[in-house]
């Protein structure tokens, strides 16, 4: 088999930018991702990657029994290699050389939220950590300011009541697409209000309200690269009083009207049977995925690629040739004068048309520098290649 090396100009490297849509619905304490229902299976109820709203990183341990799970492991040796989840103190005290340190699968992800009450004693680690990040976004709009003392825009995020919504990067890729974020607040099944970053500058403006109040008001900001939403809207969205859980940090159960910083409360912070019983939430956005691609031009030049390994390409008479085949315990030798079958089309069977080398190409193999097969391009139908033909196959590979 002959190998052909790609020449200059026959390999083109590009990137494709895509914007996959993502939607989360939160209702009755459950998160639903892209309207996907819970995966059915014999054992999925006990596997923590399968609840609605979660994605499994490598689809590991799906539909396996609890005593048949795969897991990562490391043997403690002189390299002192361990898992990040094992502390140095535990690694030194609890494991001897030769002991096996185990981890757990599956690796899964879903959205999460945190709420910070008004006038809290400490800003919170996450809010402190976001101070410099927010400053980097100030070029987009002033609502990213950590604190502001303007007459009509006064706040201090270290004391302000706010909610953070964290979106793992597995859902959106390298960044959230500007102008694609939408938050919808439903009460008793009716769309009450909607936020959008319609200005593409990170501010979440209220673009819809059942009461037509506070239209255009900014209720939060989006950190596009970090996948974090900060909601600070504190005005009432509906006339319906709802019960707020004491776990929000107030210490007592509160009855009041829904607000934007109530958006997306998850079961870790509330009881769906008693708290916010009339509320449901929808969050949609588009991610940004950059896909590297390589376009390859595989040339089959004139006078080349004219031999086939397919046995049907040979003229073979089993009665005549069986008498001259030789075989032994270590070899099988066929005659050297077997002719290539003439497949040139003609109007009549006789006389036979003039012979011309012809092959049909049905696949192209791609090899690395060590001649390891890394890809195969299959043709929808075999392509005829005659000695006088000059063909080029355009191949594209994403990675």
C-alpha positions as CSV (number, residue, x, y, z in Angstrom):
1,X,0.0,0.0,0.0
2,X,1.3,3.4,-1.0
3,X,1.2,6.4,1.4
4,X,0.9,9.9,0.2
5,X,2.0,12.8,2.3
6,X,0.0,16.0,2.4
7,X,1.8,18.9,0.7
8,X,1.8,22.6,1.4
9,X,-1.6,24.1,0.8
10,X,-3.4,20.7,1.2
11,X,-4.1,21.2,4.9
12,X,-6.2,24.2,6.0
13,X,-6.8,24.8,9.7
14,X,-9.9,26.8,10.9
15,X,-12.1,27.3,13.9
16,X,-15.9,27.2,13.8
17,X,-17.8,29.2,16.5
18,X,-21.2,27.7,17.4
19,X,-23.9,28.9,19.8
20,X,-25.7,26.0,21.4
21,X,-29.0,26.8,23.2
22,X,-29.4,26.0,26.8
23,X,-32.6,26.1,28.9
24,X,-33.3,25.3,32.5
25,X,-36.7,25.0,34.0
26,X,-37.1,25.0,37.8
27,X,-40.4,23.7,39.2
28,X,-41.5,22.0,42.4
29,X,-37.9,21.6,43.6
30,X,-36.6,20.0,40.4
31,X,-34.3,21.4,37.6
32,X,-35.0,20.3,34.0
33,X,-32.3,20.8,31.4
34,X,-33.4,21.4,27.8
35,X,-36.8,19.9,28.6
36,X,-35.2,16.5,29.1
37,X,-37.2,14.1,31.4
38,X,-35.6,11.9,34.0
39,X,-33.6,9.0,32.4
40,X,-35.4,5.7,32.9
41,X,-33.4,2.6,33.9
42,X,-33.2,-0.2,36.4
43,X,-30.8,1.6,38.7
44,X,-30.6,5.2,37.8
45,X,-32.6,6.4,40.8
46,X,-29.5,5.7,43.0
47,X,-27.0,7.3,40.8
48,X,-26.4,11.0,41.4
49,X,-25.8,12.0,37.8
50,X,-29.2,11.0,36.6
51,X,-31.7,13.4,38.3
52,X,-33.2,16.0,35.9
53,X,-31.0,19.0,35.4
54,X,-27.7,17.2,35.7
55,X,-25.3,16.1,33.0
56,X,-22.7,13.4,33.4
57,X,-19.2,14.4,32.2
58,X,-18.3,11.0,30.7
59,X,-21.6,9.1,31.0
60,X,-19.9,6.9,33.7
61,X,-21.8,4.5,36.0
62,X,-25.1,5.1,34.3
63,X,-27.6,2.3,35.0
64,X,-25.2,0.3,37.2
65,X,-25.8,-1.2,40.5
66,X,-24.2,0.4,43.6
67,X,-21.9,-2.7,44.1
68,X,-20.7,-2.6,40.4
69,X,-19.6,1.0,40.0
70,X,-16.3,1.9,38.4
71,X,-14.0,4.3,40.3
72,X,-10.6,5.9,40.0
73,X,-7.8,4.7,42.2
74,X,-4.1,5.5,43.0
75,X,-1.6,3.3,44.9
76,X,0.4,5.3,47.4
77,X,4.0,5.2,46.5
78,X,7.1,7.3,46.5
79,X,5.6,9.8,44.1
80,X,3.1,10.8,46.8
81,X,0.4,11.3,44.1
82,X,-3.2,11.5,45.4
83,X,-6.6,13.0,44.6
84,X,-7.5,16.7,45.3
85,X,-10.3,15.5,47.5
86,X,-7.8,13.9,49.9
87,X,-6.1,16.3,52.2
88,X,-2.4,16.1,52.8
89,X,-2.9,15.4,56.5
90,X,-5.3,12.5,55.7
91,X,-3.0,11.2,53.0
92,X,0.0,11.0,55.4
93,X,-1.9,9.7,58.4
94,X,-4.5,7.3,57.0
95,X,-2.6,5.7,54.2
96,X,0.5,3.5,54.2
97,X,2.8,2.9,51.3
98,X,1.1,0.3,49.1
99,X,-2.5,1.3,50.2
100,X,-5.0,2.1,47.4
101,X,-6.6,5.5,47.5
102,X,-9.9,5.5,45.8
103,X,-12.2,8.2,44.4
104,X,-15.7,8.1,43.0
105,X,-17.6,8.6,39.8
106,X,-19.7,9.9,38.2
107,X,-18.6,13.4,37.6
108,X,-21.8,15.5,37.1
109,X,-22.8,19.1,37.1
110,X,-25.9,21.3,37.4
111,X,-26.7,24.9,38.2
112,X,-26.5,26.1,41.8
113,X,-27.6,29.2,43.7
114,X,-26.6,31.1,46.8
115,X,-28.5,33.9,48.6
116,X,-26.9,36.7,50.6
117,X,-29.2,38.6,53.0
118,X,-29.3,42.4,53.3
119,X,-26.9,44.1,55.8
120,X,-25.1,40.8,56.6
121,X,-22.1,40.9,58.9
122,X,-19.6,39.7,56.3
123,X,-19.8,40.1,52.5
124,X,-19.3,36.3,51.9
125,X,-16.3,34.6,50.3
126,X,-17.8,34.4,46.8
127,X,-18.9,38.1,46.7
128,X,-15.4,39.2,47.9
129,X,-13.8,36.9,45.2
130,X,-16.0,38.5,42.5
131,X,-14.9,42.1,43.4
132,X,-12.0,42.2,40.9
133,X,-14.0,40.2,38.3
134,X,-16.8,42.8,38.4
135,X,-14.3,45.6,38.0
136,X,-13.1,44.0,34.7
137,X,-16.6,44.3,33.3
138,X,-17.0,48.0,34.2
139,X,-16.2,48.9,30.5
140,X,-19.6,47.4,29.6
141,X,-21.8,49.3,32.0
142,X,-21.6,50.9,35.5
143,X,-24.0,48.3,37.0
144,X,-21.0,46.0,37.5
145,X,-19.7,48.4,40.2
146,X,-19.1,46.7,43.5
147,X,-20.4,49.8,45.2
148,X,-22.0,53.0,43.9
149,X,-23.1,56.3,45.6
150,X,-24.8,57.9,42.7
151,X,-28.1,59.6,43.5
152,X,-30.3,57.2,41.5
153,X,-28.0,54.2,41.7
154,X,-26.7,53.6,45.2
155,X,-25.7,50.1,46.3
156,X,-23.0,48.1,48.1
157,X,-22.8,44.4,47.1
158,X,-21.1,43.5,50.4
159,X,-24.3,44.6,52.1
160,X,-26.9,44.3,49.4
161,X,-29.4,41.4,49.3
162,X,-28.5,39.4,46.2
163,X,-28.6,36.0,44.6
164,X,-25.9,34.3,42.6
165,X,-26.7,31.7,40.0
166,X,-23.7,29.5,39.0
167,X,-23.7,27.8,35.6
168,X,-20.9,25.2,35.0
169,X,-18.9,25.7,31.8
170,X,-19.9,22.3,30.5
171,X,-23.3,23.9,29.7
172,X,-22.0,27.0,27.8
173,X,-18.5,26.3,26.7
174,X,-16.0,29.2,26.6
175,X,-18.5,32.0,27.4
176,X,-22.1,32.9,27.4
177,X,-23.2,34.6,24.2
178,X,-24.0,38.3,24.8
179,X,-27.7,39.2,24.3
180,X,-28.9,35.6,24.8
181,X,-29.8,35.5,28.5
182,X,-33.4,35.4,29.5
183,X,-35.0,34.9,32.9
184,X,-38.7,34.3,33.2
185,X,-40.6,34.4,36.5
186,X,-43.9,32.5,36.6
187,X,-46.5,32.7,39.4
188,X,-49.4,30.2,39.4
189,X,-48.5,29.3,35.8
190,X,-48.6,32.8,34.4
191,X,-45.6,34.7,33.2
192,X,-45.2,37.5,35.6
193,X,-41.9,39.2,34.5
194,X,-38.9,38.7,32.3
195,X,-35.3,39.8,32.4
196,X,-33.0,40.0,29.3
197,X,-29.6,41.3,28.5
198,X,-31.0,42.8,25.4
199,X,-28.4,45.6,25.3
200,X,-25.6,43.0,25.1
201,X,-23.8,44.9,27.8
202,X,-24.3,42.5,30.7
203,X,-27.2,44.3,32.5
204,X,-30.3,42.2,33.0
205,X,-33.2,44.6,32.3
206,X,-36.8,43.9,33.0
207,X,-38.5,43.9,29.6
208,X,-41.8,42.4,30.6
209,X,-44.1,42.7,33.6
210,X,-47.7,41.8,34.3
211,X,-48.2,45.1,36.0
212,X,-46.2,47.1,33.4
213,X,-44.2,48.5,36.3
214,X,-40.4,48.9,36.6
215,X,-40.0,48.4,32.8
216,X,-36.3,48.9,31.9
217,X,-35.1,48.6,35.5
218,X,-31.9,46.7,35.9
219,X,-32.3,43.6,38.2
220,X,-28.8,42.2,37.9
221,X,-25.7,41.5,35.8
222,X,-24.2,38.6,33.8
223,X,-20.5,37.5,34.1
224,X,-20.3,36.1,30.6
225,X,-16.9,34.3,30.9
226,X,-17.4,33.0,34.4
227,X,-21.0,31.8,33.9
228,X,-22.4,33.7,36.9
229,X,-25.6,35.7,37.2
230,X,-26.0,38.3,40.1
231,X,-29.6,39.2,40.8
232,X,-30.3,42.2,43.0
233,X,-33.8,43.3,41.9
234,X,-35.7,44.0,45.1
235,X,-39.1,45.3,43.8
236,X,-42.3,43.3,44.0
237,X,-43.1,41.3,40.9
238,X,-46.7,40.2,41.8
239,X,-49.5,41.0,44.1
240,X,-49.6,37.4,45.4
241,X,-48.1,37.0,48.8
242,X,-45.8,33.9,49.1
243,X,-44.0,32.2,51.9
244,X,-40.2,32.6,51.9
245,X,-38.1,30.0,53.7
246,X,-36.2,30.8,56.9
247,X,-33.1,29.2,55.4
248,X,-32.6,32.4,53.3
249,X,-30.9,33.7,56.4
250,X,-33.6,35.8,58.0
251,X,-34.1,33.3,60.8
252,X,-37.9,33.3,60.5
253,X,-40.3,32.4,57.8
254,X,-41.3,35.5,55.8
255,X,-44.5,36.2,53.9
256,X,-44.1,38.7,51.1
257,X,-44.4,39.2,47.4
258,X,-41.9,37.6,45.0
259,X,-38.8,39.5,43.9
260,X,-36.1,38.9,41.4
261,X,-33.6,37.8,44.0
262,X,-36.0,34.9,44.8
263,X,-35.4,33.6,41.2
264,X,-34.2,30.0,41.0
265,X,-34.4,29.0,44.6
266,X,-33.4,25.3,44.7
267,X,-34.4,22.6,47.3
268,X,-31.3,23.2,49.3
269,X,-32.8,26.5,50.4
270,X,-36.5,25.9,50.4
271,X,-39.3,23.4,50.8
272,X,-41.4,23.1,47.6
273,X,-44.4,22.0,49.5
274,X,-44.7,25.1,51.7
275,X,-42.4,27.8,50.3
276,X,-43.0,29.8,47.1
277,X,-45.7,27.3,46.2
278,X,-46.9,29.4,43.2
279,X,-43.5,30.1,41.7
280,X,-41.6,28.5,38.8
281,X,-38.6,29.7,36.9
282,X,-37.1,29.5,33.4
283,X,-33.6,30.5,32.4
284,X,-32.4,30.3,28.8
285,X,-29.1,31.3,27.2
286,X,-26.7,30.4,24.4
287,X,-23.2,29.2,24.9
288,X,-20.1,29.8,22.8
289,X,-18.3,26.7,21.5
290,X,-15.1,27.1,19.4
291,X,-14.5,24.0,17.4
292,X,-11.1,23.5,15.7
293,X,-11.3,22.0,12.3
294,X,-8.9,20.8,9.6
295,X,-9.7,20.6,5.9
296,X,-7.6,18.1,3.9
297,X,-7.3,17.8,0.2
298,X,-6.4,14.2,-0.7
299,X,-5.2,14.1,-4.4
300,X,-5.4,11.0,-6.6
301,X,-3.2,12.2,-9.5
302,X,-3.1,10.9,-13.1
303,X,-1.3,7.6,-13.4
304,X,-1.5,7.0,-9.6
305,X,-3.9,5.2,-7.3
306,X,-4.7,2.7,-10.0
307,X,-4.4,-0.6,-8.2
308,X,-7.0,-2.4,-6.1
309,X,-6.5,-5.0,-3.3
310,X,-10.1,-6.2,-3.9
311,X,-9.9,-9.9,-5.2
312,X,-12.8,-9.2,-7.5
313,X,-10.5,-7.0,-9.6
314,X,-8.6,-10.0,-10.9
315,X,-9.6,-12.4,-13.8
316,X,-9.6,-15.8,-12.2
317,X,-10.7,-19.2,-13.5
318,X,-10.9,-21.6,-10.5
319,X,-10.9,-24.7,-12.7
320,X,-7.7,-23.8,-14.6
321,X,-5.8,-22.1,-11.8
322,X,-6.5,-24.7,-9.1
323,X,-4.2,-27.1,-11.0
324,X,-1.2,-24.8,-10.8
325,X,-1.7,-23.4,-7.3
326,X,1.0,-24.6,-4.9
327,X,0.6,-24.8,-1.2
328,X,2.4,-26.3,1.8
329,X,2.5,-26.2,5.5
330,X,4.1,-22.7,5.5
331,X,3.0,-21.1,2.2
332,X,0.3,-20.7,-0.4
333,X,1.5,-19.5,-3.9
334,X,-0.8,-18.4,-6.7
335,X,0.2,-18.1,-10.3
336,X,1.9,-14.9,-11.4
337,X,0.1,-14.6,-14.7
338,X,-3.4,-13.8,-13.4
339,X,-4.7,-10.9,-15.3
340,X,-6.6,-7.8,-14.1
341,X,-10.2,-7.9,-15.1
342,X,-11.2,-5.6,-17.9
343,X,-14.2,-3.5,-16.7
344,X,-14.2,-0.9,-19.5
345,X,-17.8,-0.4,-20.6
346,X,-18.6,-1.3,-24.3
347,X,-21.7,-1.6,-26.4
348,X,-21.1,-5.2,-27.3
349,X,-19.6,-8.3,-25.6
350,X,-17.4,-9.0,-28.5
351,X,-14.8,-7.9,-29.5
352,X,-13.6,-7.0,-26.0
353,X,-12.9,-3.2,-25.5
354,X,-9.4,-2.0,-25.1
355,X,-8.1,-2.5,-21.6
356,X,-7.7,0.5,-19.2
357,X,-6.7,0.4,-15.6
358,X,-9.8,1.3,-13.6
359,X,-10.4,1.2,-9.8
360,X,-13.3,2.4,-7.6
361,X,-12.3,4.3,-4.5
362,X,-14.7,3.8,-1.6
363,X,-12.6,5.2,1.3
364,X,-9.6,7.3,2.1
365,X,-7.5,6.6,5.2
366,X,-5.8,9.3,7.2
367,X,-2.5,8.3,9.0
368,X,-0.3,10.2,11.5
369,X,3.4,10.6,11.2
370,X,3.9,7.1,12.7
371,X,1.5,5.5,10.1
372,X,-1.2,4.9,12.7
373,X,-4.6,5.0,11.1
374,X,-6.5,7.9,12.8
375,X,-9.5,8.4,10.5
376,X,-11.3,6.9,7.6
377,X,-13.5,8.9,5.1
378,X,-16.2,6.8,3.5
379,X,-17.7,7.6,0.2
380,X,-21.5,7.7,-0.2
381,X,-20.9,5.6,-3.4
382,X,-17.6,4.4,-4.9
383,X,-15.8,6.9,-7.2
384,X,-14.4,5.6,-10.5
385,X,-10.7,6.4,-11.0
386,X,-9.1,5.8,-14.4
387,X,-5.5,6.2,-15.3
388,X,-6.3,9.5,-17.1
389,X,-8.3,10.9,-14.2
390,X,-7.1,13.5,-11.8
391,X,-9.3,13.5,-8.6
392,X,-9.2,15.5,-5.4
393,X,-11.1,14.4,-2.2
394,X,-12.0,17.2,0.2
395,X,-12.1,15.9,3.8
396,X,-13.0,17.7,7.0
397,X,-12.2,16.7,10.5
398,X,-13.4,18.3,13.8
399,X,-11.5,17.8,17.0
